[in-house]
């Protein structure tokens, strides 16, 4: 079953962050601070907002309680 969030396209920034996570995930995913530094965000909170959107859209999953918790699923 698909939901409305499954069909929403990614913004250019969300796609760039998803691509970055894919490219920089080897043994562990990048942290929010590493993503913030790569994209010039002043705060990891901006990254969190983008990761929340990616998670709602079914592109990633985050495991609670870990700093390197991003799993790309789509």
N, CA, C and O atoms as a Tripos MOL2 file, in Angstrom:
@<TRIPOS>MOLECULE
protein
  296   295    74     0     0
PROTEIN
NO_CHARGES

@<TRIPOS>ATOM
      1 N           0.8440   -1.1770    0.0000 N.3       1 UNK1
      2 CA          0.0000    0.0000    0.0000 C.3       1 UNK1
      3 C           0.8870    1.2360    0.0000 C.2       1 UNK1
      4 O           1.8280    1.3160    0.7890 O.2       1 UNK1
      5 N           0.6090    2.1890   -0.8580 N.am      2 UNK2
      6 CA          1.3760    3.4310   -0.8730 C.3       2 UNK2
      7 C           0.5980    4.5070   -0.1520 C.2       2 UNK2
      8 O          -0.6330    4.5340   -0.1820 O.2       2 UNK2
      9 N           1.3220    5.3800    0.4880 N.am      3 UNK3
     10 CA          0.7030    6.5130    1.1600 C.3       3 UNK3
     11 C           1.0810    7.7730    0.4090 C.2       3 UNK3
     12 O           1.9030    7.7500   -0.5070 O.2       3 UNK3
     13 N           0.4670    8.8710    0.8120 N.am      4 UNK4
     14 CA          0.7700   10.1420    0.1580 C.3       4 UNK4
     15 C           2.2500   10.4830    0.2560 C.2       4 UNK4
     16 O           2.8280   11.0270   -0.6840 O.2       4 UNK4
     17 N           2.8690   10.1610    1.3990 N.am      5 UNK5
     18 CA          4.2840   10.4910    1.5640 C.3       5 UNK5
     19 C           5.1770    9.6530    0.6740 C.2       5 UNK5
     20 O           6.2710   10.0890    0.3170 O.2       5 UNK5
     21 N           4.7370    8.4530    0.3060 N.am      6 UNK6
     22 CA          5.5400    7.6010   -0.5710 C.3       6 UNK6
     23 C           5.6810    8.1990   -1.9680 C.2       6 UNK6
     24 O           6.6830    7.9660   -2.6450 O.2       6 UNK6
     25 N           4.6890    8.9640   -2.3980 N.am      7 UNK7
     26 CA          4.6840    9.4870   -3.7530 C.3       7 UNK7
     27 C           5.2120   10.9070   -3.8560 C.2       7 UNK7
     28 O           5.3850   11.4090   -4.9670 O.2       7 UNK7
     29 N           5.4730   11.5660   -2.7480 N.am      8 UNK8
     30 CA          5.9850   12.9250   -2.7960 C.3       8 UNK8
     31 C           7.4190   12.9170   -3.3030 C.2       8 UNK8
     32 O           8.2510   12.1530   -2.8140 O.2       8 UNK8
     33 N           7.7040   13.7640   -4.2800 N.am      9 UNK9
     34 CA          9.0800   13.8190   -4.7780 C.3       9 UNK9
     35 C          10.0040   14.4790   -3.7570 C.2       9 UNK9
     36 O           9.5740   15.2700   -2.9180 O.2       9 UNK9
     37 N          11.2590   14.1360   -3.8530 N.am     10 UNK10
     38 CA         12.2510   14.7540   -2.9830 C.3      10 UNK10
     39 C          12.5990   16.1350   -3.5140 C.2      10 UNK10
     40 O          12.5940   16.3680   -4.7230 O.2      10 UNK10
     41 N          12.9010   17.0480   -2.5970 N.am     11 UNK11
     42 CA         13.4240   18.3380   -3.0180 C.3      11 UNK11
     43 C          14.8630   18.1130   -3.4730 C.2      11 UNK11
     44 O          15.4500   17.0670   -3.1990 O.2      11 UNK11
     45 N          15.4160   19.0840   -4.1560 N.am     12 UNK12
     46 CA         16.8070   18.9690   -4.6100 C.3      12 UNK12
     47 C          17.7440   18.7830   -3.4270 C.2      12 UNK12
     48 O          18.6810   17.9880   -3.5010 O.2      12 UNK12
     49 N          17.5040   19.5060   -2.3380 N.am     13 UNK13
     50 CA         18.3700   19.3940   -1.1590 C.3      13 UNK13
     51 C          18.2170   18.0360   -0.5000 C.2      13 UNK13
     52 O          19.2090   17.4430   -0.0740 O.2      13 UNK13
     53 N          16.9880   17.5290   -0.4080 N.am     14 UNK14
     54 CA         16.7770   16.2040    0.1670 C.3      14 UNK14
     55 C          17.4820   15.1380   -0.6630 C.2      14 UNK14
     56 O          18.0880   14.2210   -0.1090 O.2      14 UNK14
     57 N          17.4080   15.2490   -1.9810 N.am     15 UNK15
     58 CA         18.0850   14.2900   -2.8490 C.3      15 UNK15
     59 C          19.5910   14.3640   -2.6550 C.2      15 UNK15
     60 O          20.2670   13.3360   -2.6180 O.2      15 UNK15
     61 N          20.1230   15.5880   -2.5300 N.am     16 UNK16
     62 CA         21.5610   15.7570   -2.3300 C.3      16 UNK16
     63 C          22.0020   15.1350   -1.0010 C.2      16 UNK16
     64 O          23.0550   14.5020   -0.9290 O.2      16 UNK16
     65 N          21.2050   15.3150    0.0380 N.am     17 UNK17
     66 CA         21.5480   14.7380    1.3420 C.3      17 UNK17
     67 C          21.4580   13.2170    1.2790 C.2      17 UNK17
     68 O          22.3210   12.5260    1.8210 O.2      17 UNK17
     69 N          20.4310   12.6910    0.6280 N.am     18 UNK18
     70 CA         20.3040   11.2390    0.4760 C.3      18 UNK18
     71 C          21.4990   10.6770   -0.2900 C.2      18 UNK18
     72 O          22.0510    9.6460    0.0940 O.2      18 UNK18
     73 N          21.8960   11.3430   -1.3600 N.am     19 UNK19
     74 CA         23.0630   10.9050   -2.1300 C.3      19 UNK19
     75 C          24.3310   10.9470   -1.2750 C.2      19 UNK19
     76 O          25.1560   10.0350   -1.3360 O.2      19 UNK19
     77 N          24.4820   11.9970   -0.4860 N.am     20 UNK20
     78 CA         25.6520   12.1320    0.3920 C.3      20 UNK20
     79 C          25.6920   10.9790    1.3990 C.2      20 UNK20
     80 O          26.7410   10.3720    1.6140 O.2      20 UNK20
     81 N          24.5550   10.6860    2.0070 N.am     21 UNK21
     82 CA         24.5050    9.5940    2.9860 C.3      21 UNK21
     83 C          24.8680    8.2770    2.3120 C.2      21 UNK21
     84 O          25.6380    7.4900    2.8630 O.2      21 UNK21
     85 N          24.3200    8.0310    1.1240 N.am     22 UNK22
     86 CA         24.6440    6.7960    0.3940 C.3      22 UNK22
     87 C          26.1430    6.6910    0.1250 C.2      22 UNK22
     88 O          26.7470    5.6360    0.3220 O.2      22 UNK22
     89 N          26.7390    7.8000   -0.3290 N.am     23 UNK23
     90 CA         28.1540    7.8050   -0.6970 C.3      23 UNK23
     91 C          29.0870    7.7030    0.5100 C.2      23 UNK23
     92 O          30.2000    7.1890    0.3950 O.2      23 UNK23
     93 N          28.6370    8.1900    1.6580 N.am     24 UNK24
     94 CA         29.5130    8.2340    2.8260 C.3      24 UNK24
     95 C          29.1700    7.1990    3.8860 C.2      24 UNK24
     96 O          29.6690    7.2710    5.0090 O.2      24 UNK24
     97 N          28.3360    6.2530    3.5450 N.am     25 UNK25
     98 CA         28.0210    5.1720    4.4690 C.3      25 UNK25
     99 C          28.8690    3.9720    4.0970 C.2      25 UNK25
    100 O          28.6790    3.3590    3.0460 O.2      25 UNK25
    101 N          29.7940    3.6530    4.9620 N.am     26 UNK26
    102 CA         30.5990    2.4520    4.7620 C.3      26 UNK26
    103 C          30.3630    1.5610    5.9710 C.2      26 UNK26
    104 O          29.4300    0.7580    5.9610 O.2      26 UNK26
    105 N          31.1560    1.6750    6.9820 N.am     27 UNK27
    106 CA         30.9060    0.9080    8.1990 C.3      27 UNK27
    107 C          29.7710    1.5360    9.0030 C.2      27 UNK27
    108 O          29.0280    0.8380    9.6930 O.2      27 UNK27
    109 N          29.6430    2.8570    8.9060 N.am     28 UNK28
    110 CA         28.5980    3.5780    9.6380 C.3      28 UNK28
    111 C          28.2050    4.8150    8.8410 C.2      28 UNK28
    112 O          28.9890    5.3350    8.0470 O.2      28 UNK28
    113 N          26.9960    5.2700    9.0630 N.am     29 UNK29
    114 CA         26.5110    6.4490    8.3460 C.3      29 UNK29
    115 C          27.1330    7.7250    8.9160 C.2      29 UNK29
    116 O          27.6480    7.7120   10.0340 O.2      29 UNK29
    117 N          27.0910    8.8250    8.1590 N.am     30 UNK30
    118 CA         27.6180   10.0820    8.6840 C.3      30 UNK30
    119 C          26.7130   10.6140    9.7960 C.2      30 UNK30
    120 O          25.5200   10.3160    9.8400 O.2      30 UNK30
    121 N          27.2990   11.3990   10.6820 N.am     31 UNK31
    122 CA         26.5200   12.0300   11.7470 C.3      31 UNK31
    123 C          25.8320   13.2710   11.2060 C.2      31 UNK31
    124 O          26.1500   13.7420   10.1140 O.2      31 UNK31
    125 N          24.8910   13.7950   11.9700 N.am     32 UNK32
    126 CA         24.2180   15.0430   11.5910 C.3      32 UNK32
    127 C          25.2200   16.1770   11.4780 C.2      32 UNK32
    128 O          25.1110   17.0110   10.5790 O.2      32 UNK32
    129 N          26.1810   16.2210   12.3650 N.am     33 UNK33
    130 CA         27.2050   17.2790   12.3040 C.3      33 UNK33
    131 C          28.0590   17.1680   11.0470 C.2      33 UNK33
    132 O          28.4170   18.1820   10.4480 O.2      33 UNK33
    133 N          28.3830   15.9550   10.6490 N.am     34 UNK34
    134 CA         29.1560   15.7680    9.4150 C.3      34 UNK34
    135 C          28.3500   16.2050    8.1900 C.2      34 UNK34
    136 O          28.8910   16.8280    7.2760 O.2      34 UNK34
    137 N          27.0720   15.8800    8.1760 N.am     35 UNK35
    138 CA         26.2170   16.3050    7.0670 C.3      35 UNK35
    139 C          26.0820   17.8240    7.0740 C.2      35 UNK35
    140 O          26.1520   18.4580    6.0220 O.2      35 UNK35
    141 N          25.8910   18.4070    8.2520 N.am     36 UNK36
    142 CA         25.7770   19.8700    8.3590 C.3      36 UNK36
    143 C          27.0260   20.5490    7.8210 C.2      36 UNK36
    144 O          26.9280   21.5380    7.0950 O.2      36 UNK36
    145 N          28.1840   20.0370    8.1650 N.am     37 UNK37
    146 CA         29.4440   20.6210    7.6780 C.3      37 UNK37
    147 C          29.5590   20.4890    6.1600 C.2      37 UNK37
    148 O          30.0140   21.4160    5.4910 O.2      37 UNK37
    149 N          29.1550   19.3610    5.6240 N.am     38 UNK38
    150 CA         29.2630   19.1290    4.1770 C.3      38 UNK38
    151 C          28.3560   20.0590    3.3790 C.2      38 UNK38
    152 O          28.6880   20.4300    2.2530 O.2      38 UNK38
    153 N          27.2190   20.4370    3.9500 N.am     39 UNK39
    154 CA         26.2550   21.2710    3.2380 C.3      39 UNK39
    155 C          26.2490   22.7250    3.7060 C.2      39 UNK39
    156 O          25.4580   23.5310    3.2160 O.2      39 UNK39
    157 N          27.1140   23.0580    4.6380 N.am     40 UNK40
    158 CA         27.2120   24.4380    5.0870 C.3      40 UNK40
    159 C          26.0870   24.8820    6.0040 C.2      40 UNK40
    160 O          25.8430   26.0800    6.1490 O.2      40 UNK40
    161 N          25.3990   23.9320    6.6260 N.am     41 UNK41
    162 CA         24.3590   24.2960    7.5890 C.3      41 UNK41
    163 C          25.0240   24.7760    8.8700 C.2      41 UNK41
    164 O          26.0560   24.2400    9.2720 O.2      41 UNK41
    165 N          24.4530   25.7630    9.5010 N.am     42 UNK42
    166 CA         25.0240   26.2800   10.7520 C.3      42 UNK42
    167 C          24.6940   25.3900   11.9460 C.2      42 UNK42
    168 O          25.3860   25.4250   12.9630 O.2      42 UNK42
    169 N          23.6470   24.6030   11.8170 N.am     43 UNK43
    170 CA         23.1870   23.7960   12.9390 C.3      43 UNK43
    171 C          22.8040   22.3960   12.4690 C.2      43 UNK43
    172 O          22.2860   22.2290   11.3650 O.2      43 UNK43
    173 N          23.0570   21.3980   13.3000 N.am     44 UNK44
    174 CA         22.5980   20.0490   12.9650 C.3      44 UNK44
    175 C          21.0720   19.9550   12.9170 C.2      44 UNK44
    176 O          20.5290   19.0150   12.3370 O.2      44 UNK44
    177 N          20.3790   20.9200   13.5210 N.am     45 UNK45
    178 CA         18.9140   20.9050   13.4940 C.3      45 UNK45
    179 C          18.3860   20.9940   12.0600 C.2      45 UNK45
    180 O          17.3750   20.3700   11.7390 O.2      45 UNK45
    181 N          19.0510   21.7550   11.2050 N.am     46 UNK46
    182 CA         18.6400   21.8440    9.8000 C.3      46 UNK46
    183 C          18.7330   20.4700    9.1470 C.2      46 UNK46
    184 O          17.8740   20.0990    8.3470 O.2      46 UNK46
    185 N          19.7610   19.7260    9.4820 N.am     47 UNK47
    186 CA         19.9190   18.3650    8.9540 C.3      47 UNK47
    187 C          18.7840   17.4910    9.4650 C.2      47 UNK47
    188 O          18.2130   16.7050    8.7090 O.2      47 UNK47
    189 N          18.4610   17.6220   10.7310 N.am     48 UNK48
    190 CA         17.3850   16.8260   11.3270 C.3      48 UNK48
    191 C          16.0770   17.0370   10.5770 C.2      48 UNK48
    192 O          15.3420   16.0790   10.3400 O.2      48 UNK48
    193 N          15.7790   18.2690   10.2040 N.am     49 UNK49
    194 CA         14.5430   18.5550    9.4670 C.3      49 UNK49
    195 C          14.5430   17.8270    8.1180 C.2      49 UNK49
    196 O          13.5240   17.2660    7.7150 O.2      49 UNK49
    197 N          15.6730   17.8350    7.4300 N.am     50 UNK50
    198 CA         15.7570   17.1310    6.1440 C.3      50 UNK50
    199 C          15.6860   15.6160    6.3460 C.2      50 UNK50
    200 O          15.0330   14.9200    5.5690 O.2      50 UNK50
    201 N          16.3420   15.1110    7.3680 N.am     51 UNK51
    202 CA         16.2890   13.6720    7.6380 C.3      51 UNK51
    203 C          14.8810   13.2370    8.0310 C.2      51 UNK51
    204 O          14.4370   12.1510    7.6600 O.2      51 UNK51
    205 N          14.1790   14.0870    8.7830 N.am     52 UNK52
    206 CA         12.7810   13.7860    9.1270 C.3      52 UNK52
    207 C          11.9470   13.6380    7.8610 C.2      52 UNK52
    208 O          11.1460   12.7100    7.7420 O.2      52 UNK52
    209 N          12.1370   14.5570    6.9150 N.am     53 UNK53
    210 CA         11.3870   14.4990    5.6580 C.3      53 UNK53
    211 C          11.7410   13.2390    4.8690 C.2      53 UNK53
    212 O          10.8590   12.5810    4.3180 O.2      53 UNK53
    213 N          13.0290   12.9050    4.8140 N.am     54 UNK54
    214 CA         13.4460   11.6900    4.1030 C.3      54 UNK54
    215 C          12.8600   10.4430    4.7510 C.2      54 UNK54
    216 O          12.5070    9.4830    4.0660 O.2      54 UNK54
    217 N          12.7600   10.4660    6.0610 N.am     55 UNK55
    218 CA         12.1780    9.3220    6.7610 C.3      55 UNK55
    219 C          10.6770    9.2280    6.4870 C.2      55 UNK55
    220 O          10.1600    8.1350    6.2570 O.2      55 UNK55
    221 N           9.9750   10.3570    6.5100 N.am     56 UNK56
    222 CA          8.5440   10.3630    6.1840 C.3      56 UNK56
    223 C           8.2900    9.8760    4.7660 C.2      56 UNK56
    224 O           7.2780    9.2270    4.4990 O.2      56 UNK56
    225 N           9.2050   10.1900    3.8590 N.am     57 UNK57
    226 CA          9.0470    9.8070    2.4600 C.3      57 UNK57
    227 C           9.5410    8.3900    2.1870 C.2      57 UNK57
    228 O           9.5330    7.9380    1.0420 O.2      57 UNK57
    229 N           9.9700    7.6900    3.2350 N.am     58 UNK58
    230 CA         10.3390    6.2890    3.1000 C.3      58 UNK58
    231 C          11.6980    6.0310    2.4790 C.2      58 UNK58
    232 O          11.9420    4.9320    1.9800 O.2      58 UNK58
    233 N          12.5920    7.0120    2.4960 N.am     59 UNK59
    234 CA         13.9110    6.8540    1.8840 C.3      59 UNK59
    235 C          14.9780    6.3840    2.8680 C.2      59 UNK59
    236 O          15.9410    5.7230    2.4800 O.2      59 UNK59
    237 N          14.8010    6.7270    4.1410 N.am     60 UNK60
    238 CA         15.7620    6.3220    5.1690 C.3      60 UNK60
    239 C          15.0080    5.8320    6.3960 C.2      60 UNK60
    240 O          13.8000    6.0260    6.5360 O.2      60 UNK60
    241 N          15.7600    5.1930    7.2760 N.am     61 UNK61
    242 CA         15.2740    4.7870    8.5890 C.3      61 UNK61
    243 C          16.3500    5.1910    9.5780 C.2      61 UNK61
    244 O          17.5390    5.0330    9.2980 O.2      61 UNK61
    245 N          15.9510    5.7120   10.7310 N.am     62 UNK62
    246 CA         16.9270    6.0640   11.7640 C.3      62 UNK62
    247 C          16.6900    5.2150   12.9970 C.2      62 UNK62
    248 O          15.5550    5.0160   13.4310 O.2      62 UNK62
    249 N          17.7830    4.7210   13.5510 N.am     63 UNK63
    250 CA         17.7220    3.9060   14.7480 C.3      63 UNK63
    251 C          17.9150    4.8170   15.9550 C.2      63 UNK63
    252 O          18.9140    5.5340   16.0220 O.2      63 UNK63
    253 N          16.9980    4.8090   16.8990 N.am     64 UNK64
    254 CA         17.0970    5.7210   18.0480 C.3      64 UNK64
    255 C          18.2840    5.3970   18.9540 C.2      64 UNK64
    256 O          18.6910    4.2440   19.0910 O.2      64 UNK64
    257 N          18.8200    6.4460   19.5630 N.am     65 UNK65
    258 CA         19.8640    6.2750   20.5650 C.3      65 UNK65
    259 C          21.2750    6.1350   20.0250 C.2      65 UNK65
    260 O          22.1920    5.8130   20.7810 O.2      65 UNK65
    261 N          21.4700    6.3690   18.7410 N.am     66 UNK66
    262 CA         22.8050    6.2520   18.1490 C.3      66 UNK66
    263 C          23.0900    7.4940   17.3190 C.2      66 UNK66
    264 O          22.1760    8.0620   16.7220 O.2      66 UNK66
    265 N          24.3460    7.9200   17.2750 N.am     67 UNK67
    266 CA         24.6850    9.1080   16.4860 C.3      67 UNK67
    267 C          24.8460    8.7720   15.0110 C.2      67 UNK67
    268 O          24.5810    9.6180   14.1570 O.2      67 UNK67
    269 N          25.2660    7.5740   14.6990 N.am     68 UNK68
    270 CA         25.4100    7.1350   13.3040 C.3      68 UNK68
    271 C          24.2990    6.1470   13.0110 C.2      68 UNK68
    272 O          24.5150    4.9380   12.9180 O.2      68 UNK68
    273 N          23.0900    6.7060   12.8660 N.am     69 UNK69
    274 CA         21.8900    5.8780   12.8900 C.3      69 UNK69
    275 C          21.0870    5.8680   11.6030 C.2      69 UNK69
    276 O          19.9420    5.4150   11.6100 O.2      69 UNK69
    277 N          21.6400    6.3500   10.5000 N.am     70 UNK70
    278 CA         20.8790    6.4740    9.2600 C.3      70 UNK70
    279 C          21.0720    5.2310    8.4070 C.2      70 UNK70
    280 O          22.1960    4.8260    8.1120 O.2      70 UNK70
    281 N          19.9460    4.6350    8.0170 N.am     71 UNK71
    282 CA         19.9750    3.4790    7.1330 C.3      71 UNK71
    283 C          19.1860    3.8420    5.8710 C.2      71 UNK71
    284 O          18.0010    4.1600    5.9650 O.2      71 UNK71
    285 N          19.8060    3.8010    4.7140 N.am     72 UNK72
    286 CA         19.1240    4.0800    3.4590 C.3      72 UNK72
    287 C          18.3180    2.8390    3.0820 C.2      72 UNK72
    288 O          18.8510    1.7310    3.0310 O.2      72 UNK72
    289 N          17.0380    3.0400    2.8230 N.am     73 UNK73
    290 CA         16.1840    1.8870    2.5070 C.3      73 UNK73
    291 C          15.5740    1.9720    1.1140 C.2      73 UNK73
    292 O          14.9650    1.0060    0.6540 O.2      73 UNK73
    293 N          15.7210    3.0880    0.4430 N.am     74 UNK74
    294 CA         15.1660    3.1990   -0.9210 C.3      74 UNK74
    295 C          16.0820    4.0110   -1.7910 C.2      74 UNK74
    296 O          15.7910    4.2170   -2.9700 O.2      74 UNK74
@<TRIPOS>BOND
     1     1     2 1
     2     2     3 1
     3     3     4 2
     4     3     5 am
     5     5     6 1
     6     6     7 1
     7     7     8 2
     8     7     9 am
     9     9    10 1
    10    10    11 1
    11    11    12 2
    12    11    13 am
    13    13    14 1
    14    14    15 1
    15    15    16 2
    16    15    17 am
    17    17    18 1
    18    18    19 1
    19    19    20 2
    20    19    21 am
    21    21    22 1
    22    22    23 1
    23    23    24 2
    24    23    25 am
    25    25    26 1
    26    26    27 1
    27    27    28 2
    28    27    29 am
    29    29    30 1
    30    30    31 1
    31    31    32 2
    32    31    33 am
    33    33    34 1
    34    34    35 1
    35    35    36 2
    36    35    37 am
    37    37    38 1
    38    38    39 1
    39    39    40 2
    40    39    41 am
    41    41    42 1
    42    42    43 1
    43    43    44 2
    44    43    45 am
    45    45    46 1
    46    46    47 1
    47    47    48 2
    48    47    49 am
    49    49    50 1
    50    50    51 1
    51    51    52 2
    52    51    53 am
    53    53    54 1
    54    54    55 1
    55    55    56 2
    56    55    57 am
    57    57    58 1
    58    58    59 1
    59    59    60 2
    60    59    61 am
    61    61    62 1
    62    62    63 1
    63    63    64 2
    64    63    65 am
    65    65    66 1
    66    66    67 1
    67    67    68 2
    68    67    69 am
    69    69    70 1
    70    70    71 1
    71    71    72 2
    72    71    73 am
    73    73    74 1
    74    74    75 1
    75    75    76 2
    76    75    77 am
    77    77    78 1
    78    78    79 1
    79    79    80 2
    80    79    81 am
    81    81    82 1
    82    82    83 1
    83    83    84 2
    84    83    85 am
    85    85    86 1
    86    86    87 1
    87    87    88 2
    88    87    89 am
    89    89    90 1
    90    90    91 1
    91    91    92 2
    92    91    93 am
    93    93    94 1
    94    94    95 1
    95    95    96 2
    96    95    97 am
    97    97    98 1
    98    98    99 1
    99    99   100 2
   100    99   101 am
   101   101   102 1
   102   102   103 1
   103   103   104 2
   104   103   105 am
   105   105   106 1
   106   106   107 1
   107   107   108 2
   108   107   109 am
   109   109   110 1
   110   110   111 1
   111   111   112 2
   112   111   113 am
   113   113   114 1
   114   114   115 1
   115   115   116 2
   116   115   117 am
   117   117   118 1
   118   118   119 1
   119   119   120 2
   120   119   121 am
   121   121   122 1
   122   122   123 1
   123   123   124 2
   124   123   125 am
   125   125   126 1
   126   126   127 1
   127   127   128 2
   128   127   129 am
   129   129   130 1
   130   130   131 1
   131   131   132 2
   132   131   133 am
   133   133   134 1
   134   134   135 1
   135   135   136 2
   136   135   137 am
   137   137   138 1
   138   138   139 1
   139   139   140 2
   140   139   141 am
   141   141   142 1
   142   142   143 1
   143   143   144 2
   144   143   145 am
   145   145   146 1
   146   146   147 1
   147   147   148 2
   148   147   149 am
   149   149   150 1
   150   150   151 1
   151   151   152 2
   152   151   153 am
   153   153   154 1
   154   154   155 1
   155   155   156 2
   156   155   157 am
   157   157   158 1
   158   158   159 1
   159   159   160 2
   160   159   161 am
   161   161   162 1
   162   162   163 1
   163   163   164 2
   164   163   165 am
   165   165   166 1
   166   166   167 1
   167   167   168 2
   168   167   169 am
   169   169   170 1
   170   170   171 1
   171   171   172 2
   172   171   173 am
   173   173   174 1
   174   174   175 1
   175   175   176 2
   176   175   177 am
   177   177   178 1
   178   178   179 1
   179   179   180 2
   180   179   181 am
   181   181   182 1
   182   182   183 1
   183   183   184 2
   184   183   185 am
   185   185   186 1
   186   186   187 1
   187   187   188 2
   188   187   189 am
   189   189   190 1
   190   190   191 1
   191   191   192 2
   192   191   193 am
   193   193   194 1
   194   194   195 1
   195   195   196 2
   196   195   197 am
   197   197   198 1
   198   198   199 1
   199   199   200 2
   200   199   201 am
   201   201   202 1
   202   202   203 1
   203   203   204 2
   204   203   205 am
   205   205   206 1
   206   206   207 1
   207   207   208 2
   208   207   209 am
   209   209   210 1
   210   210   211 1
   211   211   212 2
   212   211   213 am
   213   213   214 1
   214   214   215 1
   215   215   216 2
   216   215   217 am
   217   217   218 1
   218   218   219 1
   219   219   220 2
   220   219   221 am
   221   221   222 1
   222   222   223 1
   223   223   224 2
   224   223   225 am
   225   225   226 1
   226   226   227 1
   227   227   228 2
   228   227   229 am
   229   229   230 1
   230   230   231 1
   231   231   232 2
   232   231   233 am
   233   233   234 1
   234   234   235 1
   235   235   236 2
   236   235   237 am
   237   237   238 1
   238   238   239 1
   239   239   240 2
   240   239   241 am
   241   241   242 1
   242   242   243 1
   243   243   244 2
   244   243   245 am
   245   245   246 1
   246   246   247 1
   247   247   248 2
   248   247   249 am
   249   249   250 1
   250   250   251 1
   251   251   252 2
   252   251   253 am
   253   253   254 1
   254   254   255 1
   255   255   256 2
   256   255   257 am
   257   257   258 1
   258   258   259 1
   259   259   260 2
   260   259   261 am
   261   261   262 1
   262   262   263 1
   263   263   264 2
   264   263   265 am
   265   265   266 1
   266   266   267 1
   267   267   268 2
   268   267   269 am
   269   269   270 1
   270   270   271 1
   271   271   272 2
   272   271   273 am
   273   273   274 1
   274   274   275 1
   275   275   276 2
   276   275   277 am
   277   277   278 1
   278   278   279 1
   279   279   280 2
   280   279   281 am
   281   281   282 1
   282   282   283 1
   283   283   284 2
   284   283   285 am
   285   285   286 1
   286   286   287 1
   287   287   288 2
   288   287   289 am
   289   289   290 1
   290   290   291 1
   291   291   292 2
   292   291   293 am
   293   293   294 1
   294   294   295 1
   295   295   296 2
@<TRIPOS>SUBSTRUCTURE
     1 UNK1         2 RESIDUE 1 A UNK
     2 UNK2         6 RESIDUE 1 A UNK
     3 UNK3        10 RESIDUE 1 A UNK
     4 UNK4        14 RESIDUE 1 A UNK
     5 UNK5        18 RESIDUE 1 A UNK
     6 UNK6        22 RESIDUE 1 A UNK
     7 UNK7        26 RESIDUE 1 A UNK
     8 UNK8        30 RESIDUE 1 A UNK
     9 UNK9        34 RESIDUE 1 A UNK
    10 UNK10       38 RESIDUE 1 A UNK
    11 UNK11       42 RESIDUE 1 A UNK
    12 UNK12       46 RESIDUE 1 A UNK
    13 UNK13       50 RESIDUE 1 A UNK
    14 UNK14       54 RESIDUE 1 A UNK
    15 UNK15       58 RESIDUE 1 A UNK
    16 UNK16       62 RESIDUE 1 A UNK
    17 UNK17       66 RESIDUE 1 A UNK
    18 UNK18       70 RESIDUE 1 A UNK
    19 UNK19       74 RESIDUE 1 A UNK
    20 UNK20       78 RESIDUE 1 A UNK
    21 UNK21       82 RESIDUE 1 A UNK
    22 UNK22       86 RESIDUE 1 A UNK
    23 UNK23       90 RESIDUE 1 A UNK
    24 UNK24       94 RESIDUE 1 A UNK
    25 UNK25       98 RESIDUE 1 A UNK
    26 UNK26      102 RESIDUE 1 A UNK
    27 UNK27      106 RESIDUE 1 A UNK
    28 UNK28      110 RESIDUE 1 A UNK
    29 UNK29      114 RESIDUE 1 A UNK
    30 UNK30      118 RESIDUE 1 A UNK
    31 UNK31      122 RESIDUE 1 A UNK
    32 UNK32      126 RESIDUE 1 A UNK
    33 UNK33      130 RESIDUE 1 A UNK
    34 UNK34      134 RESIDUE 1 A UNK
    35 UNK35      138 RESIDUE 1 A UNK
    36 UNK36      142 RESIDUE 1 A UNK
    37 UNK37      146 RESIDUE 1 A UNK
    38 UNK38      150 RESIDUE 1 A UNK
    39 UNK39      154 RESIDUE 1 A UNK
    40 UNK40      158 RESIDUE 1 A UNK
    41 UNK41      162 RESIDUE 1 A UNK
    42 UNK42      166 RESIDUE 1 A UNK
    43 UNK43      170 RESIDUE 1 A UNK
    44 UNK44      174 RESIDUE 1 A UNK
    45 UNK45      178 RESIDUE 1 A UNK
    46 UNK46      182 RESIDUE 1 A UNK
    47 UNK47      186 RESIDUE 1 A UNK
    48 UNK48      190 RESIDUE 1 A UNK
    49 UNK49      194 RESIDUE 1 A UNK
    50 UNK50      198 RESIDUE 1 A UNK
    51 UNK51      202 RESIDUE 1 A UNK
    52 UNK52      206 RESIDUE 1 A UNK
    53 UNK53      210 RESIDUE 1 A UNK
    54 UNK54      214 RESIDUE 1 A UNK
    55 UNK55      218 RESIDUE 1 A UNK
    56 UNK56      222 RESIDUE 1 A UNK
    57 UNK57      226 RESIDUE 1 A UNK
    58 UNK58      230 RESIDUE 1 A UNK
    59 UNK59      234 RESIDUE 1 A UNK
    60 UNK60      238 RESIDUE 1 A UNK
    61 UNK61      242 RESIDUE 1 A UNK
    62 UNK62      246 RESIDUE 1 A UNK
    63 UNK63      250 RESIDUE 1 A UNK
    64 UNK64      254 RESIDUE 1 A UNK
    65 UNK65      258 RESIDUE 1 A UNK
    66 UNK66      262 RESIDUE 1 A UNK
    67 UNK67      266 RESIDUE 1 A UNK
    68 UNK68      270 RESIDUE 1 A UNK
    69 UNK69      274 RESIDUE 1 A UNK
    70 UNK70      278 RESIDUE 1 A UNK
    71 UNK71      282 RESIDUE 1 A UNK
    72 UNK72      286 RESIDUE 1 A UNK
    73 UNK73      290 RESIDUE 1 A UNK
    74 UNK74      294 RESIDUE 1 A UNK
